[in-house]
């Protein structure tokens, strides 16, 4: 069975706020260090961790308070030059390639559909397996070891093993 994913058109208000601040010169991006710099202070904006672990700040915009996440601000500021460049599919998320949600360097961020995001690996939790463990799981599975045995050996649910061997998670890891 092939899953069909549909585009969910829309625009996040946070994306408009971020790009508006960049285009107006109120903010600038330091993509090397993953920081948003305030023009008025010359210092990085203060992003604080929320319950989900993501760094977030409340920003005033046209009389409203808008929550902006740091990784989204760095990505939008670093890749979008006009409002037409903003992602218009609400299914798209900003993924931390290395799985560290505090590493907001532009080189560590990518825009991917939510179903390709390595949850819970990037976002709410740190990665639970090393690349070597993922390779071992895939190798043992290819050699015929059943998922329930692998799950018991690695202390996870059988469905976690299925997601790893089908490359729905850890897709960037070889073998």
Secondary structure, 3 states (H helix, E strand, C coil): CCCCCCCCECCCHHHHHHHHHHHHCCEEEECCCCEEEECCCCCECCCEECCCCCEEEEEEECCEEEEEEHHHHHHHHHHCCCHHHCCCECCEEEEECCCCCCCCCHHHEEEEEHHHCCCCCCCCCCCCCCHHHHHHHHHHHHCCCCHHHHHHHHCCCHHHHHHHHCCCCCCCCCC
